[in-house]
């Protein structure tokens, strides 16, 4: 009889929904493995179940922990390349994101790898769910709650994966059991999105019932996480029904279903907000903020994206990274910083247009637009509102200082795990000696920026770790996001509500902004705009914006209509950098709203239909 063996820590993701063949020699299958665990001898104890679950976390984490790349599909973040910045084979080094397109248009046919690895995550979580479920009938009364907790976490992870799948591809095959042979999936059809949604909600409801109110272990899920993701699923369902999804064949939007889902989402979000004692990082206080050109004192929002915030109550759910020497470090600094910071590569940068989104701390509204100027022009560094004048960035939302750097902003340089002191950023002046206020510096070294700004968000301000050795726990659900989703859900049904306005103002307070004025909460449209504004600046670079644009059907609002003139992205010096959606067809827009089912999957399974814009 053939004996099953399992790898707990590094199971290879399934290729799409096909099982990878084993290369074992036949007569070895009857022997106990020396480097792997015999399945018949595993799945016996709580420890076994927990080990299996940790393997599932390890395989699902790299499906989400580079989500900042998705922001390149929106208007405020540029991603130079995900092909060169990620591994083509190593899941832990970004293989799911590899060979994809993170530009504002033309991206929907480049996510075959993500589709494949997401189904690998499905199979891995199913593996835990099935095997731990088999342990329940013989479990002791003391072991039973812990085993049910493990199942709950695995079901939450599976729900996250399926939510990502349907948000990109719409109808997808739903697989709720372990696949052992290709023949089991060779003829699968796409499951209607409503059925997949119901399965996601069932997973999250089970997780909510079985998980603890707060996990003692960093990175493990809890009741608030299950509720928050259940609310998010309902919010997305409401959005698709309210705004429509015409590219998804067979989907019939319903305003009645939208209202029901908005209300259900609001109910879940309200429980997260009120029932578990969760608070914003450092009480939501803005903290200190140095003037332009200084960075000794950075706002609290900056530190929210450093390891100091690991385990903070705002981080409702996060994926941990082990850091130096483990091969499990995050690569945020490598992707957002330049060569001055441990040889980082600056794959991800803010676009010029984000700067004008940061509001005035004096008025609480938008400041006069920045003016791009040639640096050789008289007064370029001193003209009021010049994008090259550091003083143009004073008295702005503290999240601006925390998130982006403009000319003469400084950060801590790092080479060979040691600090090199302050490094001033000056656009197009790379790695050059410069004197500022009588002190000598070497400028920020990168040619990866084409906007005049680089990110400070996610950039460490201390030395001692390599560019790929970060130990920041990447947040997949933050309390601030829940506040904003609650405000969106309640506003969609009932218009601006006092508690929702107060929550939005809490988020604004961390930027040292005054509360919203009456005109910003005068009606549904005005308050929606205020909520969207906060989502743009609060969640910058966290991978939400492109999904928001699609579920709100807002791509045309941002980039103009089909066959229009398109929109230029420029830099601080006035150069036209990139033009998007110029004379673009309606079909191209449609292809941004729904992704292409991978052709290789359809070649293997002719029952998989293609999304209409890709026919």
N, C-alpha and C positions, 0 to 999 in steps of 0.2 A: 504494500500500500504506500502511495506517495505521501510524504510528510510535509506539511506546510511549514515554511519558515518565514520570519518577518525581520525587517530592519526597523528599529524604532526611531533612531535619530536621523536617518538620512534616506528615507524612501524616495526614489526618483518619481517626479510628477508624471502622471499619465500623459501620453501624447494625445491631446484632444480628449476624446472619450474612448480611445482605443487603449488596450492594455499592452505594455511593452513585453516582448517575449523574453523569457529567461534563457540564459546560455548554459544552464546546468547540465552536467553529464547525467544520463539517465540513471546509472547505477548508484549515483550519489544521493538520489532523492530519498532513499530509504535510510539514510544515515543522519545522525544528529549533526547539525552544522557546528563548526568550531568558532565561527566569527559572527553567527547570527543566532537568533533565538527560535527555538522550536515552538510553533504556535500552540501545540497541544499542551506545552508546559508553561505557557505564558497565560495572561488574562486570568490569573487566579487570585490576585490580591489587590487591595487599594493601590499599593505602590505600582503594580503593573499597569493599572488603569491610568494612573497619573503620568507614568512614563509615556504611555501611548498618546495621551492628550498633549504632552509637551512636544511630541513629534508632530502632531497636527498643528499646534501653534507655530512650530518652526517652519512648516511648509506654507501656512496661510500668511504669515507675516510678510514674506517677500512679494505677496500679491497686492500689498497696500502701502508698504513703507517708502515707496518712491512716488507717491501720488502727486507730489509737487510738480512732477513732469506734466500732468494733465493740465495744469494752469497755462501751459504754452498754447493750448487750444483756445484760450480766451484772449482778451485784449491787453492785459497788464503784465504778463510774464513772457519772456522769450526763452525757449529751449534750443540751444545750438544743435545738439544731436543727442539722441538716446542710443543710437547704434554704437557710437564710439565710447559713450560713457557707461555702458552696461555690458555685462558678459553675454555672450550668445549661448552659453551652455550651463552656466552656474546659476541656479535659481536664487541662491542667497546673494548673488552679486548682480541681480537685476535682470535675469534672463526673461522674465515675464514681460518686462518693459522694452526689451531689445527689439530692434528693427521696426520700431513703430514711428509714427509721425506726430509730433507735438507742435504743429503750426496751427494757426486759426482756421485753415481750410484744407481740404484734400486729405484728411487724416483717416477717414472711416474704413479704408481698405488695408490698413497696416497693423491690425491688432490680432493677427492669427496666433502669435505666441501667447498673448494674454489669454485668449480663448482657451488655448491648450492647457496652460498652467492653472487657470481657474478651475477647469474640470479635474485637474490633478488635486486641487484643494478639496473639491467635492468628494473625490474618492477617498482621500485621506481622512476626512472627517467621518464619512460613512463607515470607514473601517473601525474607528474608535466607537462610534455609536452602536454598531452591530455587536461588537465583541463585548463591550461593557454591559450592554443590555442582556446578553446571555448570562452574565454573572449575577444578575439581580435575584433570580429565584432562590439561589442558595446563599445569598449574602446575609450576614448577621444584621441585627437591628442597629448596631453601631456603624457598620460599614455601608449600609444602604444609603444614607443621606450623602455620603461622600461619593459613592458611585453615581448616584443620580446627579450630583453636581457636575461630575466629569461629563456625563451625557449632555447636560444642559450647556456646558461650555462648548462642546463639540457641535451641538445643534446651533448655537449662536454663531460660531464660525462658519458653519455651512450656510446659514441665513445671510451672513455678510457676503459670502461668495456669490450666492444666487442673486442677491440684490444688485451686485455689480454686473452680473451677466445680463439680467433683464434691462438694466438701465442703459446698456450699450447695444444689445442685440434684440431686445424685445422678447418674442417667443423663443424659448430655448428648450432642448430636451431636459426633462427633470429626471434625475437619477437619485433614488433614495436608498440605494443598497450598494454593497460592494460589488464591483465588476471583476470577475476572474478571467473572462475570456472575451475576445473580440466579438464573437458571435452574439453575445448578449446585447451588444449595442449597434450591431451592423445595420439594423433596420429601424432604429428609433426615429420617431417623428418629433417635431418641435411641439412642446407643450404650450397651450395658450397661456399668455402672460397672467391672466387672472388666476389660473390654477397654480402657477408657480408662486404668485403673490400669496395665495392662501397657505401654501406650504411654508413659505418664509414666516408668515405670521404665526403659524402653529409651532414652528421651531422656537421662535422668540417667546411665545407664551410659555412653553415648557421651560425654557431657560429662566424666565422670570420667576416661575414657581419654584425652581430648584436651586437657584444660585443664592449665595449669601448677600446680605445687604452691603457688605464691604469685604472685599477679598483681602486677606492678610498678606498675600504674596503679590509683589509688584508684577503687573502684567496679566494677572488672571481676571476674568470677567466677573461682574457682580450684577445684582438686580437692576441698578440704574442703567447699566450698559444695555441689558436686554430691553428695558422699557424705551430707552432712547432710540435704539435701532428699530424697534417696533413702530415707534412714532415716525421715524424717518421713512420706513416703508409706506406707512399710511400717507405721509405728506407727498411722497413721490407719486403714489397712486392717485391722490387728489389732484396733483398738478397735471398728470397725463389726462385725467378726465376733464379737468377744467380748461386747460389750454389746447388739448387735443394732441394726437400723435398720428397724423394721416399717413406717415410713411410706414407704419406698422399695419400690414394687411390684416383685415378682420377685426381690428380693434375699434370698438364703438364707444366713443366718449359719452359720458353721462354726467350732467351737472348735479343730479341727485346723488349719484355715487361719489362725486367730488365732495359735496357737502358732508356726507356721512364720513368720508375718509379724513377730511380736514378736522372734523370734531373728534374723531378717534385719535388722530395725531395729537391734537391739543390736550386731550385727556392724559395721554401717556407722558407728554412733555411736562405737564403740570405736576404729575407725581414725581418725576425726576427732580424738578425744581424745588418742590415743597417737602418731600417726605424723607429725605436722606441727609439733610444737613450739609449739602454741598455748597461751596462758595467759590467765587472766582479767585484766582491766584493772588496771594497777598491781599486778600480782601477787596480786590478790584481797585485798590488805590493806585494812582498814577506813579508814585515814587518821584525820584529826582530826575532831572533832565538837564544835562550840560548844554551850554550854548553851542552854536556851530563851530566846528574845529576842535572840540574837546569831547572826550569820551570816558572820563574817569567815572562819571555818574550817569548811568543809562537807566531809562525808565523800567519799571517792573515788567512791562510787556515784553521787553527784550529777554529778560531772564526766564520767561515762560517757555522759551524755546532753547533752553540749555538744560543740562542734567540736574540743575538745582530744582527744577520743577518735577522731576520724576516722582511719581507717587502722590503728587498734589491732588487735592479734592477736585480741582477743575478738570483734571484728566480722567474723564469717566471711563475711558478704555484706551489703552496704549499698548504698543508692541515693543518689548524691551530689546535692547542690544547689549551685548556683553563687553564690547570695548576692546582695549589693547590686547593683542596676542591670542585672540580667540577665533579669528576668522569670522566673527559674528558682529563686527562693528558696523555702525551706520556710516554712510559716506556723504552726509549733508555738507560738511565743510568742503570736501573735495568738489562737490557740484556747484556750490554757490560762491566760492571764494577764488582768488587768483593765486599766482605762483608765489606771492609773498607769504602765503599761509600754507606751509608744508608742501609746496609745489602743487597746490590745488589747481583745478582746470577750468573753473568758471563756466560750467555748462548751462547754468540757469541764472538769468539776470532780470531785473525789473525793466519794463519799458518806460520810456519817457512820460507817457500819459498818466502813469499812476500818481505822479507827484501832485497833480492838481486835484486828486481825490482827497487829499488830506486837508481837513478843514481848519479854520482859524480857532485858536483857543479863546480869542477875544469875542468873536461874534457867534461861534458855533456853526457857522455856515462856510461856504466855499470862499476862499481868498481870491483876489484877482489872479487871472491865469498867468503862469510864468511865461516869460518871453525868451525864446531861444536867441542866442547871440553868438557871433563870431568872436572867439577869445582874443583876436587881435584888434577888434573894434574898440575905439575909445569908450571907456566907461563900462566895458563888458562885465567887470568884476564889481562894479559899484552902482550900476543903474538899478533903480527901484524895480523889483519884480523880475530882473534878469535871472534866467536859469543858471547863470554862471556866478551870480553874486551870492555868497554863502548867507548873507543876511536876509535874503528872500525866503529862507526856510525857517526863520524865527517865528515864534508864537503859533506853531502848528500843532495839530494832534500829535501827542507824544508817540503814537505808534509809527509816525513817520521817521523819527530819529531811531526808533527801535528796528525798523524794517529795511530802510534803504540808506545808502550813502551817496552824497553828491560831492562836488569838488571841494577839497580841503577837509572833508570829514576823515577821521582817523580811526584805525583799528589796530589791534596788537598783531604785529608780524611774528611769524614762527618759522624757524628753519631748524631741522635736526632736533626737534622736540624742545627747542629753547626759544625764548622770546627774543626778538630783534628790536623790540621797542615799538614806538608808534610809527605807523605807516600811513601817510596821507594819500587819499585817492584824488587824482587829478586826471580827468578823462583825456585819453590819447597822449598822456605823458607817463609812459610806462618805465618803471625801474630807473628813474633818473634822480640825480642828486638835486636837492632843493633846500633853500633856506627859508624858514618861516619864523618870524619874530626873533631873528638872530640865532635860531637853532637849526642844525643840519639834519636832514632826513633823506631817505630814499623812497621815492613814490611807489605806490601800489603797482604791482607788476601783473598785468593781464592784458591780452588783446581780445579776450572773449566777450567784451562788453561793446555794444553798439548804440547805446541809448544815452550815455552820460551818467548812468547810475549803476551801482552794484548793490547786492543784498547785504544787509547786516543781520537780518533775521536768519537764524540757524548757524551763524558764524560764531565759533567759540572765541572768547576774549581772554583765554589763558593758554599757555603752552603745555606740552607734555604728552600729547596724543597725536598720532599720525592722522593724515587726512582721511583715512578709511577706518579709523579706530574709534569712532565716536560711540558713546554709551548713552545717548539720549533715547528715551522711550517715545517713539513716534506716536502722536495722538491720532486715533481714528474716530474718537468722539470726545468733544470738549463741551463743558458746560455753557460756554459762550455761544456755541453753535446751537445748543438746545434752546437757549433764550431766544435766539433769532428765529429758529424754526417754530417755536411756540407763537411768537409774535406774528409770523407769516400765516400760520394756520388759523389763528383767531381772527386776524384781520380779514382773511379771505371770506369768512362767513359773517362776521358781526361788525366789521370795521374796526377802527382803533379802540382798544380797550385799555383802561387805566393800568391794569397790572402789566400788560404787554409793553406799554409806553415806558413804564418804570424800569422794566428789564432792559429795554434798549438803552435807556439813559444810564443804567449801571455799566453797560459796555462802553458807552461814550465816556463815562467818568474815568475809566482807566487810561484814556487818551487825554485826560485833563480838559475835556470839552464840556461846555455847559449843557443843560438838558435841552431837548428838542423844543423849538418854539411852536406856538399854536398852529402856524401854517403848515408845519411838517406832519401834523396829526389831524388835519382838518377833514380827512376822508380816506377811503380805502386806497386810492391811487397815491395820494401824498404820503401816507404812512408806508405803503409798499416801497416807494422810492427811498424813504429813510431807512427801511430795513435792508434793502439792496445795497445802499451806500455802506452800511455797517458790515454787511457780509463781504464787500469788496476789500475794505481795509483791515477788518479783524481777521479774516481767513486767508489773506494774501499768501500765496505759495503753499497752501495746504491741500490743493487739489479739488476744491469745491466749485470754482467759478464756471468751468466748462460744463459741468453737470447741471448747474443752475441755469445757464443759458439755454441748454437743450430742453430741460423740463418746463421752462417758462416760454419756450419758443421765441427767444429774444435775439437770435443770431442776426436777423434782419434789422432789428432795432439798433444793434451795435455797429454793424458793418454796411448797412444800407441794403436796398432791395436788389433782386436779381437784375442783371444787365445794367447796373448802375456804375458809377465812377469808382466805387470802392473807397477805401480809407487808407491814407498813408500813416505809417508809424515813423516818427522823426526822432532826432536826438536833441540834446541840450544846446547844440551849436547851430541848429536849424537845418541840418542835412536831412533829406528824405531818405529813409533807410529801407523800408519795405512797404509795398502796397498790396493790400489784400482785397479779394472779391471784386476786382476790376472786371466789369463786363462778364461776370460769372453767371452761368445759367441757373435756372431754377433747380435743375437736377443736381448741380453741385451743392446747393444749399440743402436739398433733401438728403444728400449723402453725408452731411454733417450731423443730421438728426438721428440717424440710425446706422449702425456699423454693418459691414459686410460679413456674412457667414463665411468662414474660411473655405476657399475652394477645395483644399485638400480634404476637409471633412466631408464635403459633398461628393467628392470623387469616391470616397470610401463608403458613403451612405447616400444613395440617390433619393432616399426619403426625406432628406433635409432640404427644405425649400429655401430659396434665397430671398432676402429682403428686397422689396420692389425697386427702390432706387438703384440697386446693383444688378438688376437683370439686363 
